[in-house]
């Protein structure tokens, strides 16, 4: 009887270890993915700001409205990831 209980506990602990390890691997993967996305959005926003460093697009009526919407959308992603 004691051997059965010990075997059951051993199997149970093994399953728990596997589940925890698997969960940690997934968390690390998604954390890396999120950090990668954050860096890409930041580079994109910086690139857009560099392109329009003289604010030629942003000040234009038609193009400026679209440019501002694009910039705000990218900034909203930046806020979500923070």
C-alpha positions, 0 to 999 in steps of 0.5 A: 500500500505504501508503495502505491502511495509513493508511486502516485505521489511521484507521478503526481509530482512529475506531472506538476513539474512538467506542467510548470516547466511547460507554462514557464516556457510559454510565458518566456516565449510570449514575453519575448514576442511582446518585447519584440513587438514593442521594439518594432513599434518604437522603431516604426514610430521613430522612423515616422518621426524622422521622415516627418522631422520638418513636419511637412506631412503633419502640417498638411491638411489632407495628408496631415490628418492621415499621418496623425491617425497613423501616428496615434494608432502606433502610439496606442500600441505603444501604450498597450504594451507598457 
